[in-house]
Amino acid sequence: MKLLVQRVSEAEVIVEGRSVARIGKGLLVLLGLEKGDDAALAEEAARKVAGLRIFEDGAGKMNLSIGEVGGSVLVVSQFTLSADLSRGRRPGFERAMPPEEARPLYEYFAKVVGLLGLRVETGVFAAMMDVSLVNAGPATFWIDLPPSPR
């Protein structure tokens, strides 16, 4: 499971010319699901995102979580995070979870983030989306969670 987490002052998803999700201060989470990812890993990732202390406190230090600053989370499915670019110039997506398996796990991740007490918006799974954001900082974080060994 790969997550690209961006601290934003605002973010929005537009599908077919219509705004489908919008947040103010918060986190934009681009979520890439890979073969072998499961519900337990989605829960771990949700807790990680909710607990990240990447917002500034009164002293200007990254010390506060999204919940402590009253922000929102926008979750967008992003299978291209699983791209293999090691060969040639065309990305390979062999590691990406098939859409029929990824959709329920994507939805579960967003649900768990909400159950952790955060306001959650989502993009439209498998749609062509225009995602706009104002990256606050800029502050961007890469989270790579390998599946648990079986």
Backbone as JSON Lines, residues from 0, in Angstrom:
{"i":0,"aa":"M","n":[0.86,-1.17,0.0],"ca":[0.0,0.0,0.0],"c":[0.9,1.23,0.0]}
{"i":1,"aa":"K","n":[0.63,2.11,-0.91],"ca":[1.41,3.34,-1.01],"c":[0.47,4.53,-0.84]}
{"i":2,"aa":"L","n":[0.92,5.48,-0.02],"ca":[0.13,6.68,0.2],"c":[1.02,7.89,0.0]}
{"i":3,"aa":"L","n":[0.54,8.85,-0.75],"ca":[1.19,10.14,-0.87],"c":[0.28,11.11,-0.13]}
{"i":4,"aa":"V","n":[0.77,11.64,0.98],"ca":[-0.03,12.49,1.86],"c":[0.48,13.92,1.72]}
{"i":5,"aa":"Q","n":[-0.42,14.82,1.37],"ca":[-0.05,16.23,1.23],"c":[-0.87,17.07,2.19]}
{"i":6,"aa":"R","n":[-0.17,17.92,2.93],"ca":[-0.84,18.87,3.82],"c":[-1.34,20.0,2.93]}
{"i":7,"aa":"V","n":[-2.63,20.28,3.0],"ca":[-3.22,21.26,2.09],"c":[-3.99,22.34,2.84]}
{"i":8,"aa":"S","n":[-4.07,23.5,2.21],"ca":[-4.98,24.51,2.72],"c":[-6.34,24.38,2.03]}
{"i":9,"aa":"E","n":[-6.35,23.69,0.89],"ca":[-7.59,23.33,0.21],"c":[-7.29,22.31,-0.86]}
{"i":10,"aa":"A","n":[-8.29,21.49,-1.19],"ca":[-8.16,20.5,-2.26],"c":[-9.56,20.2,-2.79]}
{"i":11,"aa":"E","n":[-9.61,19.82,-4.06],"ca":[-10.89,19.56,-4.7],"c":[-10.73,18.52,-5.79]}
{"i":12,"aa":"V","n":[-11.79,17.71,-5.98],"ca":[-11.84,16.74,-7.06],"c":[-12.99,17.1,-7.98]}
{"i":13,"aa":"I","n":[-12.68,17.16,-9.26],"ca":[-13.7,17.47,-10.28],"c":[-13.78,16.28,-11.23]}
{"i":14,"aa":"V","n":[-15.0,15.82,-11.48],"ca":[-15.25,14.73,-12.42],"c":[-16.27,15.23,-13.43]}
{"i":15,"aa":"E","n":[-15.93,15.13,-14.7],"ca":[-16.82,15.56,-15.78],"c":[-17.33,16.99,-15.56]}
{"i":16,"aa":"G","n":[-16.42,17.86,-15.14],"ca":[-16.75,19.27,-14.96],"c":[-17.51,19.62,-13.7]}
{"i":17,"aa":"R","n":[-17.73,18.64,-12.82],"ca":[-18.51,18.86,-11.61],"c":[-17.68,18.55,-10.37]}
{"i":18,"aa":"S","n":[-17.72,19.43,-9.39],"ca":[-17.01,19.21,-8.14],"c":[-17.7,18.09,-7.37]}
{"i":19,"aa":"V","n":[-16.94,17.04,-7.02],"ca":[-17.51,15.91,-6.29],"c":[-17.0,15.83,-4.86]}
{"i":20,"aa":"A","n":[-15.91,16.53,-4.57],"ca":[-15.35,16.54,-3.21],"c":[-14.49,17.77,-3.05]}
{"i":21,"aa":"R","n":[-14.57,18.36,-1.86],"ca":[-13.78,19.56,-1.59],"c":[-13.52,19.66,-0.1]}
{"i":22,"aa":"I","n":[-12.28,20.01,0.25],"ca":[-11.95,20.24,1.66],"c":[-11.17,21.54,1.77]}
{"i":23,"aa":"G","n":[-11.17,22.09,2.96],"ca":[-10.3,23.21,3.28],"c":[-9.03,22.65,3.9]}
{"i":24,"aa":"K","n":[-8.61,23.21,5.0],"ca":[-7.39,22.75,5.68],"c":[-7.47,21.26,5.98]}
{"i":25,"aa":"G","n":[-6.41,20.55,5.61],"ca":[-6.42,19.13,5.89],"c":[-5.35,18.37,5.15]}
{"i":26,"aa":"L","n":[-5.7,17.13,4.8],"ca":[-4.79,16.23,4.12],"c":[-5.42,15.69,2.85]}
{"i":27,"aa":"L","n":[-4.66,15.73,1.77],"ca":[-5.02,15.03,0.54],"c":[-4.23,13.74,0.56]}
{"i":28,"aa":"V","n":[-4.93,12.61,0.53],"ca":[-4.27,11.3,0.55],"c":[-4.51,10.63,-0.79]}
{"i":29,"aa":"L","n":[-3.44,10.44,-1.56],"ca":[-3.49,9.66,-2.78],"c":[-3.15,8.24,-2.38]}
{"i":30,"aa":"L","n":[-4.07,7.3,-2.62],"ca":[-3.95,5.94,-2.11],"c":[-3.76,4.95,-3.25]}
{"i":31,"aa":"G","n":[-2.6,4.27,-3.23],"ca":[-2.31,3.24,-4.22],"c":[-2.35,1.87,-3.57]}
{"i":32,"aa":"L","n":[-3.27,1.04,-4.02],"ca":[-3.43,-0.3,-3.45],"c":[-2.74,-1.32,-4.34]}
{"i":33,"aa":"E","n":[-2.06,-2.27,-3.68],"ca":[-1.28,-3.26,-4.41],"c":[-1.73,-4.67,-4.04]}
{"i":34,"aa":"K","n":[-1.43,-5.6,-4.91],"ca":[-1.76,-7.0,-4.66],"c":[-1.19,-7.4,-3.3]}
{"i":35,"aa":"G","n":[-2.01,-8.07,-2.51],"ca":[-1.6,-8.5,-1.17],"c":[-2.05,-7.58,-0.06]}
{"i":36,"aa":"D","n":[-2.43,-6.34,-0.39],"ca":[-2.95,-5.43,0.64],"c":[-4.28,-5.97,1.15]}
{"i":37,"aa":"D","n":[-4.56,-5.69,2.43],"ca":[-5.79,-6.21,3.02],"c":[-6.37,-5.21,4.02]}
{"i":38,"aa":"A","n":[-7.48,-5.61,4.65],"ca":[-8.18,-4.72,5.58],"c":[-7.3,-4.33,6.76]}
{"i":39,"aa":"A","n":[-6.5,-5.26,7.28],"ca":[-5.63,-4.93,8.42],"c":[-4.62,-3.86,8.03]}
{"i":40,"aa":"L","n":[-4.09,-3.94,6.84],"ca":[-3.13,-2.94,6.37],"c":[-3.83,-1.6,6.16]}
{"i":41,"aa":"A","n":[-5.07,-1.63,5.66],"ca":[-5.84,-0.4,5.48],"c":[-6.09,0.28,6.83]}
{"i":42,"aa":"E","n":[-6.38,-0.51,7.85],"ca":[-6.57,0.04,9.19],"c":[-5.29,0.66,9.72]}
{"i":43,"aa":"E","n":[-4.16,-0.02,9.52],"ca":[-2.87,0.52,9.95],"c":[-2.58,1.83,9.24]}
{"i":44,"aa":"A","n":[-2.85,1.88,7.94],"ca":[-2.6,3.1,7.16],"c":[-3.5,4.24,7.62]}
{"i":45,"aa":"A","n":[-4.76,3.94,7.91],"ca":[-5.7,4.97,8.38],"c":[-5.24,5.55,9.7]}
{"i":46,"aa":"R","n":[-4.81,4.67,10.63],"ca":[-4.31,5.15,11.92],"c":[-3.05,6.0,11.74]}
{"i":47,"aa":"K","n":[-2.2,5.6,10.82],"ca":[-0.97,6.34,10.55],"c":[-1.31,7.75,10.05]}
{"i":48,"aa":"V","n":[-2.21,7.83,9.08],"ca":[-2.61,9.13,8.53],"c":[-3.23,10.0,9.62]}
{"i":49,"aa":"A","n":[-4.15,9.43,10.39],"ca":[-4.84,10.2,11.43],"c":[-3.87,10.69,12.51]}
{"i":50,"aa":"G","n":[-2.81,9.94,12.74],"ca":[-1.89,10.29,13.81],"c":[-0.68,11.1,13.39]}
{"i":51,"aa":"L","n":[-0.5,11.32,12.09],"ca":[0.67,12.09,11.64],"c":[0.68,13.46,12.29]}
{"i":52,"aa":"R","n":[1.77,13.8,12.91],"ca":[1.91,15.12,13.56],"c":[2.66,16.03,12.58]}
{"i":53,"aa":"I","n":[1.91,16.56,11.6],"ca":[2.54,17.34,10.53],"c":[1.97,18.75,10.4]}
{"i":54,"aa":"F","n":[1.16,19.14,11.39],"ca":[0.65,20.5,11.42],"c":[1.38,21.27,12.51]}
{"i":55,"aa":"E","n":[1.58,22.54,12.27],"ca":[2.38,23.36,13.19],"c":[1.62,23.71,14.46]}
{"i":56,"aa":"D","n":[2.35,23.67,15.56],"ca":[1.81,24.1,16.84],"c":[2.1,25.6,17.01]}
{"i":57,"aa":"G","n":[1.84,26.13,18.16],"ca":[2.05,27.56,18.43],"c":[3.5,28.0,18.3]}
{"i":58,"aa":"A","n":[4.43,27.05,18.43],"ca":[5.86,27.38,18.32],"c":[6.38,27.18,16.9]}
{"i":59,"aa":"G","n":[5.46,26.83,15.97],"ca":[5.88,26.65,14.58],"c":[6.49,25.29,14.28]}
{"i":60,"aa":"K","n":[6.38,24.35,15.19],"ca":[6.93,23.0,15.01],"c":[5.83,22.07,14.5]}
{"i":61,"aa":"M","n":[6.19,21.15,13.62],"ca":[5.25,20.11,13.21],"c":[5.02,19.22,14.42]}
{"i":62,"aa":"N","n":[3.85,19.38,15.04],"ca":[3.61,18.69,16.3],"c":[2.15,18.31,16.49]}
{"i":63,"aa":"L","n":[1.27,18.72,15.57],"ca":[-0.16,18.48,15.74],"c":[-0.7,17.56,14.64]}
{"i":64,"aa":"S","n":[-1.68,16.75,14.98],"ca":[-2.31,15.85,14.01],"c":[-3.49,16.56,13.35]}
{"i":65,"aa":"I","n":[-4.03,15.92,12.34],"ca":[-5.17,16.47,11.59],"c":[-6.38,16.69,12.52]}
{"i":66,"aa":"G","n":[-6.62,15.78,13.43],"ca":[-7.73,15.94,14.36],"c":[-7.54,17.11,15.3]}
{"i":67,"aa":"E","n":[-6.3,17.35,15.71],"ca":[-6.02,18.44,16.65],"c":[-6.19,19.81,16.02]}
{"i":68,"aa":"V","n":[-6.11,19.89,14.68],"ca":[-6.29,21.18,14.02],"c":[-7.67,21.31,13.38]}
{"i":69,"aa":"G","n":[-8.52,20.29,13.57],"ca":[-9.88,20.35,13.04],"c":[-9.95,20.28,11.53]}
{"i":70,"aa":"G","n":[-9.0,19.61,10.91],"ca":[-8.97,19.52,9.45],"c":[-9.74,18.33,8.92]}
{"i":71,"aa":"S","n":[-9.78,18.24,7.6],"ca":[-10.48,17.17,6.88],"c":[-9.49,16.36,6.07]}
{"i":72,"aa":"V","n":[-9.96,15.21,5.59],"ca":[-9.14,14.33,4.76],"c":[-9.87,14.08,3.45]}
{"i":73,"aa":"L","n":[-9.15,14.26,2.35],"ca":[-9.68,13.93,1.03],"c":[-8.89,12.73,0.52]}
{"i":74,"aa":"V","n":[-9.57,11.61,0.29],"ca":[-8.92,10.37,-0.15],"c":[-9.23,10.16,-1.63]}
{"i":75,"aa":"V","n":[-8.16,9.98,-2.41],"ca":[-8.29,9.79,-3.86],"c":[-7.56,8.51,-4.25]}
{"i":76,"aa":"S","n":[-8.25,7.62,-4.93],"ca":[-7.64,6.4,-5.44],"c":[-6.61,6.75,-6.51]}
{"i":77,"aa":"Q","n":[-5.41,6.13,-6.42],"ca":[-4.31,6.51,-7.33],"c":[-3.5,5.26,-7.66]}
{"i":78,"aa":"F","n":[-4.0,4.44,-8.59],"ca":[-3.3,3.19,-8.9],"c":[-1.93,3.43,-9.5]}
{"i":79,"aa":"T","n":[-1.68,4.59,-10.07],"ca":[-0.38,4.85,-10.7],"c":[0.75,4.92,-9.68]}
{"i":80,"aa":"L","n":[0.43,5.02,-8.38],"ca":[1.49,4.98,-7.36],"c":[2.18,3.62,-7.35]}
{"i":81,"aa":"S","n":[1.53,2.61,-7.88],"ca":[2.1,1.26,-7.93],"c":[2.88,1.0,-9.2]}
{"i":82,"aa":"A","n":[3.09,2.0,-10.01],"ca":[3.77,1.82,-11.3],"c":[5.2,1.34,-11.12]}
{"i":83,"aa":"D","n":[5.6,0.44,-12.0],"ca":[6.99,-0.01,-12.08],"c":[7.62,0.74,-13.25]}
{"i":84,"aa":"L","n":[8.58,1.58,-12.94],"ca":[9.25,2.39,-13.96],"c":[10.7,1.94,-14.18]}
{"i":85,"aa":"S","n":[11.0,0.73,-13.75],"ca":[12.38,0.26,-13.83],"c":[12.78,-0.21,-15.23]}
{"i":86,"aa":"R","n":[11.81,-0.47,-16.09],"ca":[12.1,-0.96,-17.43],"c":[11.55,0.01,-18.46]}
{"i":87,"aa":"G","n":[12.38,0.46,-19.34],"ca":[11.91,1.29,-20.44],"c":[11.28,2.59,-19.99]}
{"i":88,"aa":"R","n":[10.37,3.08,-20.82],"ca":[9.73,4.37,-20.53],"c":[8.24,4.28,-20.28]}
{"i":89,"aa":"R","n":[7.67,3.1,-20.49],"ca":[6.24,2.92,-20.25],"c":[6.04,2.24,-18.91]}
{"i":90,"aa":"P","n":[5.21,2.81,-18.03],"ca":[5.02,2.2,-16.71],"c":[4.3,0.85,-16.8]}
{"i":91,"aa":"G","n":[4.69,-0.05,-15.91],"ca":[3.99,-1.32,-15.77],"c":[3.18,-1.28,-14.48]}
{"i":92,"aa":"F","n":[2.02,-1.9,-14.52],"ca":[1.12,-1.84,-13.36],"c":[0.82,-3.23,-12.79]}
{"i":93,"aa":"E","n":[1.76,-4.15,-12.94],"ca":[1.56,-5.51,-12.46],"c":[1.32,-5.57,-10.96]}
{"i":94,"aa":"R","n":[1.91,-4.66,-10.2],"ca":[1.76,-4.68,-8.73],"c":[0.42,-4.1,-8.26]}
{"i":95,"aa":"A","n":[-0.24,-3.34,-9.11],"ca":[-1.5,-2.7,-8.71],"c":[-2.59,-3.74,-8.47]}
{"i":96,"aa":"M","n":[-3.38,-3.5,-7.44],"ca":[-4.5,-4.38,-7.13],"c":[-5.56,-4.22,-8.22]}
{"i":97,"aa":"P","n":[-6.16,-5.31,-8.69],"ca":[-7.22,-5.2,-9.69],"c":[-8.38,-4.35,-9.15]}
{"i":98,"aa":"P","n":[-9.02,-3.57,-10.01],"ca":[-10.07,-2.65,-9.56],"c":[-11.19,-3.3,-8.75]}
{"i":99,"aa":"E","n":[-11.6,-4.5,-9.12],"ca":[-12.71,-5.14,-8.4],"c":[-12.33,-5.49,-6.96]}
{"i":100,"aa":"E","n":[-11.03,-5.65,-6.67],"ca":[-10.57,-5.87,-5.3],"c":[-10.23,-4.55,-4.62]}
{"i":101,"aa":"A","n":[-9.74,-3.6,-5.4],"ca":[-9.27,-2.33,-4.84],"c":[-10.42,-1.44,-4.37]}
{"i":102,"aa":"R","n":[-11.52,-1.43,-5.09],"ca":[-12.64,-0.54,-4.71],"c":[-13.1,-0.76,-3.28]}
{"i":103,"aa":"P","n":[-13.43,-2.0,-2.86],"ca":[-13.89,-2.15,-1.47],"c":[-12.81,-1.81,-0.44]}
{"i":104,"aa":"L","n":[-11.54,-2.05,-0.76],"ca":[-10.48,-1.72,0.18],"c":[-10.28,-0.21,0.27]}
{"i":105,"aa":"Y","n":[-10.38,0.47,-0.85],"ca":[-10.33,1.95,-0.89],"c":[-11.46,2.52,-0.03]}
{"i":106,"aa":"E","n":[-12.66,2.01,-0.23],"ca":[-13.82,2.48,0.53],"c":[-13.65,2.17,2.02]}
{"i":107,"aa":"Y","n":[-13.08,1.02,2.33],"ca":[-12.86,0.65,3.72],"c":[-11.84,1.58,4.38]}
{"i":108,"aa":"F","n":[-10.76,1.88,3.68],"ca":[-9.76,2.81,4.21],"c":[-10.43,4.15,4.57]}
{"i":109,"aa":"A","n":[-11.23,4.7,3.65],"ca":[-11.9,5.98,3.89],"c":[-12.86,5.86,5.08]}
{"i":110,"aa":"K","n":[-13.56,4.74,5.18],"ca":[-14.48,4.53,6.3],"c":[-13.74,4.52,7.63]}
{"i":111,"aa":"V","n":[-12.6,3.83,7.68],"ca":[-11.82,3.76,8.91],"c":[-11.3,5.14,9.31]}
{"i":112,"aa":"V","n":[-10.85,5.92,8.34],"ca":[-10.41,7.29,8.65],"c":[-11.57,8.05,9.3]}
{"i":113,"aa":"G","n":[-12.77,7.89,8.78],"ca":[-13.94,8.54,9.36],"c":[-14.25,8.03,10.76]}
{"i":114,"aa":"L","n":[-14.1,6.72,10.97],"ca":[-14.36,6.15,12.29],"c":[-13.35,6.63,13.33]}
{"i":115,"aa":"L","n":[-12.22,7.14,12.86],"ca":[-11.22,7.7,13.77],"c":[-11.55,9.15,14.15]}
{"i":116,"aa":"G","n":[-12.75,9.59,13.73],"ca":[-13.24,10.9,14.14],"c":[-12.93,12.04,13.18]}
{"i":117,"aa":"L","n":[-12.49,11.71,11.98],"ca":[-12.14,12.75,11.02],"c":[-13.21,12.9,9.95]}
{"i":118,"aa":"R","n":[-13.38,14.12,9.46],"ca":[-14.28,14.37,8.33],"c":[-13.56,13.91,7.07]}
{"i":119,"aa":"V","n":[-14.23,13.06,6.29],"ca":[-13.61,12.46,5.11],"c":[-14.44,12.74,3.86]}
{"i":120,"aa":"E","n":[-13.75,13.12,2.81],"ca":[-14.34,13.24,1.47],"c":[-13.57,12.26,0.59]}
{"i":121,"aa":"T","n":[-14.18,11.82,-0.5],"ca":[-13.49,10.91,-1.41],"c":[-13.67,11.35,-2.85]}
{"i":122,"aa":"G","n":[-12.7,10.93,-3.66],"ca":[-12.84,11.08,-5.09],"c":[-13.8,10.01,-5.6]}
{"i":123,"aa":"V","n":[-13.86,9.83,-6.91],"ca":[-14.71,8.81,-7.52],"c":[-13.8,7.7,-8.01]}
{"i":124,"aa":"F","n":[-13.95,6.52,-7.44],"ca":[-13.08,5.41,-7.78],"c":[-13.13,5.12,-9.28]}
{"i":125,"aa":"A","n":[-11.97,4.97,-9.88],"ca":[-11.77,4.6,-11.28],"c":[-12.25,5.66,-12.29]}
{"i":126,"aa":"A","n":[-12.61,6.83,-11.83],"ca":[-13.02,7.9,-12.74],"c":[-11.81,8.71,-13.16]}
{"i":127,"aa":"M","n":[-11.92,9.38,-14.28],"ca":[-10.91,10.36,-14.68],"c":[-11.21,11.6,-13.86]}
{"i":128,"aa":"M","n":[-10.26,11.95,-12.97],"ca":[-10.49,13.05,-12.04],"c":[-9.47,14.16,-12.27]}
{"i":129,"aa":"D","n":[-9.92,15.38,-12.09],"ca":[-9.02,16.52,-12.01],"c":[-8.92,16.85,-10.52]}
{"i":130,"aa":"V","n":[-7.71,16.75,-9.99],"ca":[-7.48,17.0,-8.57],"c":[-6.67,18.28,-8.45]}
{"i":131,"aa":"S","n":[-7.22,19.24,-7.74],"ca":[-6.48,20.48,-7.51],"c":[-6.21,20.6,-6.02]}
{"i":132,"aa":"L","n":[-5.09,21.25,-5.69],"ca":[-4.75,21.41,-4.29],"c":[-3.83,22.6,-4.13]}
{"i":133,"aa":"V","n":[-3.85,23.13,-2.94],"ca":[-2.86,24.11,-2.52],"c":[-2.08,23.42,-1.41]}
{"i":134,"aa":"N","n":[-0.84,23.04,-1.73],"ca":[0.01,22.31,-0.79],"c":[0.55,23.32,0.22]}
{"i":135,"aa":"A","n":[0.19,23.13,1.47],"ca":[0.58,24.06,2.53],"c":[1.97,23.7,3.04]}
{"i":136,"aa":"G","n":[2.92,24.51,2.78],"ca":[4.28,24.29,3.27],"c":[5.34,24.59,2.23]}
{"i":137,"aa":"P","n":[5.5,23.82,1.19],"ca":[4.82,22.55,0.91],"c":[5.24,21.46,1.87]}
{"i":138,"aa":"A","n":[4.3,20.59,2.15],"ca":[4.57,19.45,3.01],"c":[3.95,18.21,2.37]}
{"i":139,"aa":"T","n":[4.79,17.3,1.93],"ca":[4.36,16.08,1.24],"c":[5.1,14.9,1.85]}
{"i":140,"aa":"F","n":[4.37,13.82,2.13],"ca":[4.94,12.67,2.82],"c":[4.58,11.39,2.07]}
{"i":141,"aa":"W","n":[5.57,10.5,1.94],"ca":[5.41,9.22,1.27],"c":[5.32,8.13,2.33]}
{"i":142,"aa":"I","n":[4.28,7.34,2.28],"ca":[4.12,6.2,3.19],"c":[4.03,4.95,2.34]}
{"i":143,"aa":"D","n":[4.91,4.0,2.6],"ca":[4.94,2.75,1.87],"c":[4.8,1.62,2.89]}
{"i":144,"aa":"L","n":[3.64,0.98,2.91],"ca":[3.38,-0.09,3.87],"c":[3.35,-1.42,3.14]}
{"i":145,"aa":"P","n":[4.33,-2.27,3.39],"ca":[4.31,-3.58,2.71],"c":[3.24,-4.48,3.31]}
{"i":146,"aa":"P","n":[2.68,-5.36,2.48],"ca":[1.7,-6.3,3.02],"c":[2.35,-7.18,4.09]}
{"i":147,"aa":"S","n":[1.55,-7.65,5.02],"ca":[2.05,-8.54,6.06],"c":[2.41,-9.88,5.43]}
{"i":148,"aa":"P","n":[3.51,-10.51,5.89],"ca":[3.83,-11.84,5.36],"c":[2.76,-12.84,5.76]}
{"i":149,"aa":"R","n":[2.47,-13.72,4.87],"ca":[1.4,-14.72,5.13],"c":[1.97,-16.03,5.52]}
